[in-house]
Amino acid sequence: MSVDHLRHVLMVAIAIAVSSTNSRAQETYPVTTEHAIEATMRDGTILRADVYRPKTEDKFPVLLERTPYDKRQSAGFGLKAAARGYVVVVQDVRGRYTSDGEYPVKLDLYASSSAVDTDFTAKLVDVAPDGFVQNLTEGIVRARYRDSQEQPTFLNPGQTYKLGIDAWAPAMCSAKATVFASSSAAATFPDSTGT
């Protein structure tokens, strides 16, 4: 499925949700907007959201968007959906725009290779008490681009390097007793002969 096709499917799904056959969705409401509403996470990090809602005391379905792309970009959708009978909450994810914290998740890996270039992958997983492992986020780095995308630097085989692997932002909330684990893997390219 192409990115354009996926984007089209997503837009159609949103349009269907907003133009629901629910009789309330056919009405038009005046809208009230609240900006930078704070939500404190368990670790004390404050995330901020804009809330668009019909200006009435009735109850309405809620649409939640958590975005790394600046919540203000969704203002048009928030206003339109609220006018059609939805409460819309648009939140900047941790470490982006108005929200506190760090973004993205970055895993530091100390590794060496027998080759002059190696792809290293890492993932962060949630390990449940029953042993179930759920992948939360993952990332990859090609070693020659560890310091710069513009000026690649090959490895000296056998030398240990610190590699920062961007694993982006997981969208999850964990209990205090959650056990996290990380794992990494490597695939060498090119081989030790440099081919």
Secondary structure as UniProt FT lines:
FT   HELIX           3..18
FT   HELIX           23..26
FT   STRAND          31..40
FT   TURN            42..43
FT   STRAND          46..54
FT   STRAND          62..67
FT   HELIX           71..74
FT   HELIX           75..83
FT   TURN            84..85
FT   STRAND          87..92
FT   TURN            94..95
FT   TURN            97..98
FT   STRAND          105..111
FT   STRAND          118..127
FT   TURN            129..130
FT   STRAND          133..142
FT   HELIX           143..145
FT   TURN            157..158
FT   STRAND          161..168
FT   TURN            176..177
FT   STRAND          179..188
FT   TURN            192..193
//
